[in-house]
Structures are given as structure tokens and as C-alpha cells.
Amino acid sequence: MAKLTDEDYIDKTLKGDANAFAFLIDKYKDMVFTLAVKMVKSREEAEEVSQDTFIKAYKFLPKFKGDSKFSTWLYKIGYNTSLDAIKKKTNQYNAVAIDEITVNYIASVETILDGIERNERAIIINQCLEQLPEDEKAILVFFYFKELSLKEIIEVTSMSEANVKVKLHRARKKLLSIVKNTVEPELISHYGRK
């Protein structure tokens, strides 16, 4: 028997088979939850966003045309549902002056990160990512951690290609600045000034 595809499960769901949609939920629940928790920063809220995402996906499943992968379409719903949850609460974000970023600055951040163990580096990067505005953090996560293509990010976020490229560029610069400002004082206090 051939292995069923997402499209097969979608067809079965549209024909009234609730178990088929349960399979899709089970297949993609971790992906949706990971996206939500990265964006809303709370496990409880992420669980709520995940539920809302799947409810919306079920409701709008007849409108899914298959122009993109089902996972990309689901990412888009999860992304927008996360943004809606964020808009409900007002958070202040760190504003980083990106004009101050230079090639030497980038090199110094890379040098600092080279001196840190891999696990420690991952923790630091995650903590620094949390300081970015949600839309920029999401674009970095999509591009670097989820390895979505530029085309898929455009589809998920409904932004223009130019806007995604600009946000990706700015988000990288902001992240570099946050990493440098977070790590350098810690290293100086731990190892002393060079």
C-alpha cells in the first residue's frame, strides 16, 4: 500500500474523515508549537496559539488550493495567529541602533562567539533572539533554523520580497549588536579586560 500524502489526508478530511485531520495535527503539532513558543515566549500561550492555528486550518481547509506545501500554508496561519496573540499584549522591545554596525563590529562579535562553547553559544543566541521584535525574530527563525526559502517566508508572512530581505538584513544586524552587548560584558567580567 502506498504511503498517503498530506493531500490525501486533506481530501479525506474534506470528505468528513475527522481522523485524517487528527493525523495532520499529529504530524505538524511540534512545528506549529515551536513557531508559536518562539514568537509568544510563553508555553501556555503557545499551546493556545497552536490550538487556534489548527482550528483555523480546519475551518479554512476547503480554501487550501495546494499552490504551496501544506506545511508552508500552516506556518502562515501559525505566524499570523502568533502575531494576533502578540498584538493583544503590549510589549516593549529593545531598540538597537543598526547604523552603528560596521564590518569590524561584525568581526568582533564573531571573534567573541568563537571563544564560547557550542552549547553556551546556542543559549546566548536564543536569549538574544528573544530581544528582537517578533516579526524580525520570526524571519530569522524561518530562514536560519527552519531553513525556509525566501519564497516560503514571503508566503508565510505575506510581505513583499523586498520587505523580507530588508527585515532579514536589519534583524541580523540587530541580533549581532544584541549578542555583542550581551556577551562582551560577561566575558570581560569573567576573564578580565584584554
C-alpha positions in Angstrom: 0.0 0.0 0.0 1.4 3.4 -1.0 2.1 5.9 1.8 -0.5 8.6 2.0 0.5 12.2 1.4 -0.7 15.4 3.1 -3.0 16.0 0.1 -4.6 12.5 0.6 -5.3 13.4 4.3 -6.6 16.8 3.3 -9.0 15.1 0.8 -10.1 12.6 3.4 -10.7 15.4 5.9 -12.8 17.4 3.4 -14.9 14.3 2.8 -15.7 14.2 6.6 -13.0 11.9 8.0 -12.0 13.6 11.3 -9.2 11.0 11.9 -7.5 12.2 8.8 -7.2 15.8 10.2 -6.1 14.3 13.5 -3.2 12.7 11.6 -2.2 16.2 10.1 -2.4 17.7 13.6 -0.2 15.0 15.0 2.3 15.4 12.1 2.6 19.2 12.4 1.9 20.0 16.1 5.5 20.2 17.1 6.3 22.5 14.1 3.4 24.8 15.0 4.1 24.8 18.7 7.8 25.6 18.2 7.0 28.6 16.0 4.4 29.8 18.5 6.6 29.5 21.5 9.4 31.3 19.7 7.1 34.2 19.0 4.8 34.5 22.1 7.5 33.4 24.6 5.1 31.5 26.8 4.4 27.8 26.7 0.8 28.3 27.9 0.2 31.0 25.2 1.9 28.9 22.6 -0.4 26.0 23.4 -3.4 28.3 22.9 -1.9 29.7 19.7 -1.3 26.2 18.4 -4.9 25.2 19.1 -6.2 28.3 17.4 -3.9 27.6 14.4 -5.3 24.1 13.9 -8.9 25.3 14.4 -8.3 28.0 11.7 -6.6 25.4 9.4 -9.6 23.1 9.8 -12.0 25.9 9.1 -10.2 27.2 6.1 -9.0 23.8 4.7 -11.5 24.0 1.8 -9.7 27.2 0.7 -6.3 25.4 0.6 -5.5 25.1 -3.1 -2.3 23.2 -2.9 -0.3 26.1 -4.5 2.3 25.7 -1.7 3.2 22.9 0.6 0.6 22.2 3.4 3.3 22.9 6.0 4.0 26.4 4.5 0.3 27.2 4.5 0.1 26.0 8.1 3.2 28.1 9.0 1.4 31.1 7.6 -1.7 30.5 9.8 0.6 29.9 12.8 2.6 33.0 12.2 -0.5 35.2 11.8 -2.2 33.7 14.8 1.0 34.3 16.9 1.1 37.9 15.7 -2.5 38.3 16.7 -1.7 37.0 20.2 1.2 39.4 20.5 -0.9 42.4 19.5 -3.2 41.6 22.3 -0.5 42.3 24.8 1.7 45.3 24.5 5.4 44.6 24.9 8.3 46.9 24.7 11.2 45.8 22.6 14.9 46.7 22.7 15.6 49.3 20.1 19.1 48.8 18.7 20.8 51.5 16.5 21.7 49.5 13.4 23.5 52.4 11.8 26.4 51.7 14.2 27.1 48.3 12.8 30.3 48.0 10.8 32.4 45.2 9.3 34.8 45.5 12.3 31.9 45.3 14.6 30.7 42.1 13.0 34.2 40.6 13.1 34.5 41.4 16.8 31.2 39.6 17.5 32.3 36.5 15.6 35.6 36.5 17.5 33.7 36.7 20.8 31.4 33.8 19.8 34.3 31.7 18.7 35.6 31.7 22.3 32.4 30.3 23.7 31.4 26.6 23.8 28.8 25.5 21.3 26.0 24.8 23.8 26.6 28.1 25.6 26.6 29.8 22.2 23.1 28.3 21.4 21.7 29.5 24.7 23.1 33.0 24.2 21.8 33.2 20.7 18.3 32.2 21.9 18.3 34.7 24.7 19.4 37.4 22.3 16.8 36.4 19.7 14.1 36.9 22.4 15.1 40.6 22.5 14.2 41.2 18.8 10.7 42.4 17.7 8.5 39.4 16.9 8.4 39.9 13.1 12.2 40.1 12.8 12.8 37.2 15.2 10.3 35.1 13.2 12.1 35.8 9.9 15.4 34.8 11.3 14.0 31.6 12.8 12.3 30.8 9.5 15.5 31.4 7.5 18.2 30.0 9.7 16.5 27.5 11.9 13.6 26.2 9.9 15.5 26.7 6.6 12.5 28.1 4.7 13.3 29.5 1.4 12.9 33.2 0.7 9.8 32.4 -1.4 8.3 30.4 1.5 9.0 33.2 4.0 7.2 35.6 1.7 4.3 33.3 1.5 4.1 32.8 5.3 4.5 36.4 6.2 2.6 38.0 3.3 5.4 40.5 2.9 7.0 41.6 -0.3 10.3 40.1 -1.3 12.0 43.5 -0.8 10.4 43.8 2.7 11.5 40.3 3.8 15.1 41.0 2.6 15.2 44.3 4.4 13.8 42.8 7.6 16.2 39.9 7.4 19.2 42.2 6.9 18.1 44.5 9.8 17.3 41.6 12.1 20.8 40.1 11.5 22.4 43.4 12.3 20.3 43.9 15.4 21.0 40.4 16.6 24.7 41.0 16.2 24.5 44.1 18.2 22.5 42.4 21.0 24.9 39.5 21.0 27.9 41.8 21.3 26.3 43.9 24.1 25.2 40.7 25.9 28.4 38.6 25.6 31.2 41.1 25.8 30.5 42.5 29.4 30.1 38.9 30.6 33.5 37.9 29.1 35.2 41.0 30.4 33.9 40.2 33.9 34.8 36.5 33.7 38.2 36.8 32.0 39.2 40.4 32.7 40.0 43.0 30.1 42.5 42.1 27.4 
